Structures are given as structure tokens and as C-alpha cells.
Amino acid sequence: MELDELRRMIAMDRIREGILKPGHDGNGWLVALEDNEGHQLPLTQPGGQEKIYHSLDNATAVLHELGISRISIVERF
């Protein structure tokens, strides 16, 4: 989902938390929001591709700008 769509869901109080997880190729971080039913909604660019942030700080800042305070970081070992 693009930022505007996610903002609407946040405004309707339909989001439980933000999730940060490694990109599929290990080259950055994906941002997702989890709705109240437990579905993960990835942040996408126009065109539907998942948005990749190359630093954890930048990815976290996006969630903070959206007003999300509960954030989980998923790491692969």
C-alpha cells in the first residue's frame, strides 16, 4: 500500500503496529503495518513494488512520521 492509503487506515484506527524486516535480497529494510486482524500491509511505491530503505534509522523514521509508536523489528539469523 502506498503512504496515502496507510495514512487513511491509521486515521481510522485500523493499524496495530509497524513492522520492519530485511529486504528479500538483504539489501535494506521493508516497512509494513499490521492491521487489527493481523494482516501485514507492506509499504509500496507507485506501481506496487515494495519500498526498500537502506538504513534501519530511515525505515524507523517513516513509521514515526506516520504516528506509529509500536514497532517490531524482524531479523533473520
C-alpha positions in Angstrom: 0.0 0.0 0.0 1.2 3.5 -0.7 1.7 6.1 2.0 -1.7 7.8 1.5 -3.6 4.5 1.8 -1.7 3.7 5.0 -2.4 7.1 6.4 -6.1 6.6 5.9 -6.0 3.3 7.7 -4.1 4.8 10.6 -6.7 7.7 10.8 -9.5 5.0 11.0 -7.6 3.3 13.9 -7.2 0.1 11.9 -3.4 -0.3 12.5 -1.9 -2.3 15.4 1.8 -1.8 14.9 4.7 -1.2 12.4 7.0 -3.9 11.3 10.5 -3.6 9.9 12.0 -6.6 8.2 15.0 -7.3 6.0 14.5 -6.9 2.3 14.3 -10.1 0.2 17.9 -9.7 -1.1 19.3 -8.5 2.2 19.9 -5.0 0.8 17.8 -2.9 3.1 14.6 -2.8 5.1 10.9 -3.3 4.2 8.3 -1.3 6.1 4.9 -2.9 6.8 1.9 -2.1 9.0 -0.1 -4.8 10.8 -3.8 -4.2 10.9 -6.1 -5.1 13.8 -6.8 -8.5 12.2 -3.1 -9.4 12.0 -2.6 -8.8 8.2 0.7 -7.3 7.2 0.4 -4.4 4.7 3.7 -3.6 3.0 4.6 0.0 2.1 4.9 0.1 -1.7 6.0 2.6 -4.3 3.7 3.7 -7.2 3.5 0.6 -9.3 3.2 -1.8 -6.4 6.8 -2.6 -5.7 7.8 -2.8 -2.1 9.7 0.3 -0.9 13.2 -0.5 0.4 15.0 1.7 2.9 18.8 1.3 3.1 19.1 2.1 6.7 17.1 0.9 9.7 17.0 4.5 11.0 15.3 5.8 7.8 12.8 2.9 7.9 12.0 3.7 11.6 11.6 7.4 10.8 8.9 6.6 8.3 6.9 4.8 10.9 7.4 7.6 13.4 6.3 10.2 10.8 3.1 8.1 10.3 2.5 8.3 14.1 3.3 4.6 14.8 4.9 4.1 18.1 4.7 0.4 18.5 7.4 -1.1 16.1 8.7 -4.6 15.8 12.0 -5.4 14.1 12.2 -8.8 12.5 15.7 -10.1 11.9 16.9 -13.2 10.1 19.7 -15.2 11.7 
